[in-house]
Amino acid sequence: MARERMVWLDGLRLIAGLSMVGLHCTADSSGLPWVAYEPEERIGPLFLRAVFYTARTELFLLISVFLLLLSMERRPRFFGETMREQARRLLIPFVFWTFFYAVFNVIKAETFGYGSAYSLALFESKTWLGFFLLGDVKYHMHFLPTSFALLVFYPLFGIAKQRPWLGLLILVCLFLRKEIDTFIYRNFWGHESLPYLIRAVKVATYTGYGFTAAALLGIWERRRTADLSKYRAPMMIAGLCLFAFKLRATGTAISTGVWPYADLLGYWADFLMPVILFVTLMAFSEKHFPAVLSRGARYSFGIYLSHPIFVDFAEILLKDADLNPLMQVFVKIGLAVPLSVILVILVARWPAAAWTIGLGRVPSFPAFSSLQKEVR
């Protein structure tokens, strides 16, 4: 019997990949809310950012855990084998892109006047430690080591599949994250350990997303005896409320030119919206979704990994351009989205390189093979 294709989930994967491109195009070249411009000129870019922010990297995490647990049912395997597979899927491409962006960043650094400082930093061990442990070589690379660390806990997540109420642990975990982060920032600001402490808290509290993903898998598997459509209205109402909270926080960013990290309602909107989006599409899963979503979804990981190349080039082209922020955002999106898609399609057709974007066979490396033998 052929397995049912979850096109709705493919749609989520594609949304997650493309939304991150849009998200990274809506800030200025320093990653700030257009501080050099007047508040009224920030409205367009930051409103678009609020829309794109509904599908954060946390949506990728939900999808990853959901699919991993589903695959464990279809092909049971031991913990060691599972994590070796995840290491090959996530960490080998991560190493490639880390070295790539470490070199590629020189182009933007030279253009924007901090080339010497960046080049000197490349000769410091703490820089590379951050690159490989935190993924801070580029603003999006944190996802891969964080995702791998989260998946280590997957045996625990399965508990929530039979007890879906455990999915509500996401609320406890996000509350703890907010409180612990506040304590750490207050007491370790300026200390070299700060980013590592924050990342440790992030991984520990993001287990809440793992429990939520497992709970949703349990609900999904009961879909033939349970009416998933009953979740549609509550999720859409919750989504509208959270988006209203996000717009409130966006208004603060527009008026001040500072990201509103202290906005409590904005915090909850940011981190719960991916869950709402996931449940909403799952509730509509019985509807017909176009097959093109499945064809495009296979490229979502590659789009996510490669899009900063073209965002950087767009920002370099716009460096001295006399355009308002909204037009700059349109230029960046207009270049980054199609060029990222074209690059990923071309790389996918090149067997020797397809593994760098999560497609094709991952090559064997002697050092990694030795590690696998030790794990066995």
N, C-alpha and C positions, 0 to 999 in steps of 0.2 A: 504493500500500500504506500503510495507516494506521500511524502510528508507535506503538510500544509505550509505554504510559504507565508510568512508573517510580513506581508507588504507594509502594514502599518508600522512595524518596527524598522523596516528599511527606510520608511519615510522619516522616522525619528533620527536615524543615523545620518541621513542626508541633511536634515534640518540642523543637527548639531554641528556638522562640518561646515556648512555654508554660513551659519549664524556667527561662528567664531571669526570668519573672515570679515564679515560686516562689523562685528564688535571691535576688532582691532583697527578698523578703518575710521572709527568715529572719534578717536582721540587724536590729539596733535602728535607731532613727531617725537615728543618726549613722553608720550603716554599720559598727558595731562588734559584736563577739560578746557582746552583752548584759552589758556590764561591771558594770552596777549590780545584778546579780542573783547569787545563789549558784551554784556550779558545777552542782549537781544540777538547777537550773532551766534550765540551758543545754543539757542533753542532748537534749531533744526538738527544739528549733529547729536545733541544729547537726547533728544526725543527718539531718534533712530536707535541710539545706543540702548535706550530702555527697552525698545522692541526686541533688538537682537539679544539682549541680556536674558530674555526668557528661556533661552536654550544655552546655558553655560556648559563648561566642561563637566559639571556634575551630571548632566544628562548622559554624556559618554560613559561615566562611571556606572550609572544605573543600567545602561544597555549592556555594558561589559559583564557585570555580575549576573544579570538576567540570562544572557546567552551562555555564560560559563556553566551556571547551574543547570540550564536546559540541556547542554551538551553532556553533562555528567550523568543525566538520566538516560540519554541515548547511548552513551559510551562510557560506562563506569571505569574509573582508573584511580590509581593511588595518588596520594598527595604529591610525592616526588615527581612522578611523571607529568602531572598536571602543571606543576610550577616550572618544570623544564620547558614545557610547551609555551607557557606564558613568557618565560625569559627569552625564548627564541622569537616570539611574536612581538614583544615589546622592547626588550633591552638591546638586542642586536641592532635594530633600526635606530634606537635611541643613541647608541654609541656613534653610528655613522653620522646622524644629523647633528650631534654635539660637535664633532670635529668640523663638519661642514660649516655650521653657523659660527663657530669660534673664528674661522678664517673669513667667512663672508661678512661678518660684522665690521671688519676693518673698513669696508667701502663706505658704509654710513658714518662710521666714526670719523673718517678723514673728511667727509663732506660737511659734517656738522661741527667740526673743530675740536673733537676730543680724541683724535687718532693716536696721539703720543701717549696719553694716559691709558687708553685701551691696550695699545701694544705692550706697554710696560706691564700691565696687569696680567697679560698672557704668560709672563715669565714667573708668576707667583703661584706657588702650590695651592694657596687657599682659593685662588680663582678657579682652578681646575677641580678642586674639591667641591666647590659650589656648582660647577657645571655638571658634574656626574652624580652628586647626591641630591641636589636641589633642582637640577634642570634649569638653572637660571642663565644659561647661555643665551636664551631667547625667551621672550615673555610667554610663550605657549608650551615650552618644552617640559615644564613642571608636571604636565599631565602623565607622562610615561612612567617616571619613577614612582609617582604617587599612586597611579593605577596598579602597578606591580605590587607595591607594598600593601595596598588594600586587598588585593586578591589572595594574599597569604592567609587571610582570615576566612576564606570562602567556606571551609568546613563548618564554621559557626553559623554562617548565614542560612544554611539549609534548615535550621530549626524553625525559622520564620515561615517557611513554606507551608508547614502543617499548622502553624499558629500565626495567621496573618496579622493579628493584633500587634505582634512584635515589630511590625513595620513602623509603628508609632514611635519606636525608639529614636527615629530620626529627630523628633522634637527634643528629646532629652539630650541627644548628642550635640545638636546645634546650639542648645542653650549652654551646655558645658563648654563648647568651643568659644562662644562669645565671652564667657566669664573668664576662662583660663587665658585666652589671648589678651584680654584687658590687663590681667595680672602680669603676664610676661612682658608686654610692652612697657608697662609702668616700671618694672623692676630690672629689665635687662636691655633697655634702650641704649644703643651705642655699643653693646657688647657683641663680640664676634659670634657668640653662641645663639644670638637672637633668631636668625632665620632657621636654624636647625631645631630650636625648641618649638617655634611656630609650626614647622613642617611636621614634627612628631605629633603635636596636638591635632593637626589637620588629619593625618592618617588615622590616628586613634578615633577621632570623632566622626570621621567619614565612614566608619563601620556602620553608622546609622543608615547611610545610603545602601549598603550591602544588605542589611536586614529588610529595608524597604523593597529592594529589588526582588529578594527571595519571597517576601509576602505577596508581591504582585504576581510573581510566577505561580504561586499557589492559587491565587484568585483566577489567573488566566487558565490554569489547568482544570478549573471547575466551571468553565464558561458554558459547558453543555447542560449543566444543571442549575447554573446561576445566571441571572440576567445582568450582563455587564452594562447594558444601556442605562441602568438605574444610576450609574455614576456620572452620566453625562452632565446633567443639570447642576449637581453639587460642585463638580470640578470646574465647570465653566463659571459659575458664580464665584467660587474661591479664586479662580484665575483673575477675574475682573477686579476683585478686592485687592489681591496682591499687586496687580498692575497699578492700581490706584495708589497703593503705598509706594511703589517704585517711582511713579510720577512725582509724588511728593518729595522724595529724596532727590530726584532729578532736578526739581525746582531749586533745591538748595545748591546743587552743583552749578546750575545756570547763573544764579545770583552771586555766588561767591567765587567761582572758578576753582573750587577745591572739591575733591571727591568726598562725599558725605559718609565716611566710614562709621561715624558715631550715630548715624540715624538707625534707630532700633527697628522701626517698621520696615525700612528699606533693606535692612539685613535679612529679616525673615522673608521678605518678598524675593530677594535675590536667590536664596538657598532653597526655598520651597517651590519656586516656580518650575524647575525641571521635573519635580515629582508630579506636579499638577499636569504638566504637558504630557508626561508619559501616561498617566492614568486616563487622561482625556482621549488620547488617540487609541489606547487599548479599549476604551469603552465604545469607540466607533469601529472596532476591528472587523465587525461583521459587514461593514459597508465595503463597497468596491473602491479599491485604491489603484491608481494607474500603475501598470507594470514598470513604467520608466523609473519609478522610485527605486525599485530593486536593482535596476541596471546602474543607476547613479550612486546607490548606497555603497557599492564596492569601492568607489573612489573617495569616499568621505574621509577616511583616515589619511590618505595621501594629500588631499586638499588641506586638511588641518596641518599636516607636517610642513608642507611646502609654501603655504600662502605668504608667510612673512618675507619671502624673497621679493615678491612683487609689491607688497606693501612698502617695503624699504625703497625700492626703485621709484615707486610713485611719490614717496615723500621727498626723495632726492630731486625729482623733476619739479616738484611744487615748492622747493625751498625758497626761491625768490619770486614765485608767482604772486600776482596781486589778485588773489581770489578769496572770497569769504569762506568761512569754515565749512558751510554746507556744500558749496561747490567743490571744495577740496575732498570732502568725503565721497561725493559722487565720482570724482576722478579716481580716487583710490579704489573704490569698489569696482568701478568700470574697468580698471586694469587688473586688479588682483583676482577677481572671481574668474573671468574667462581665461586668463593666462595660467592660473593655478590648475584649472580643469584641463586645459590643453597639455600642460606639462605632465600631469598625472596620467592622462590617457596615453601619452607617448611613452612614459616610463613603464607603464603597465604592459606595453607591447614589447618591451625589451627584457627578455627573460633574465639576463645577467644582473639587472638592476631593479626588477619589480619588487624584490623583497624589501627594498628601502621604504616602500609605501604600503607595506602590509599585504602585498600580493605576490604570488609566485613562491618558489621554494627558497627557503633561507639557506644560504651557503654554510658549509661546515668550517669552523675555525678551530685550529689545533688547541688553542687555550680553552675555548669554550667546551670542546669535546672532552678535555681532561677534567674540567669542572663537572661535567655531566657524570663521568665515571666515578668521581669522588662522591657525588650526591647519591649514586646508586649504592 
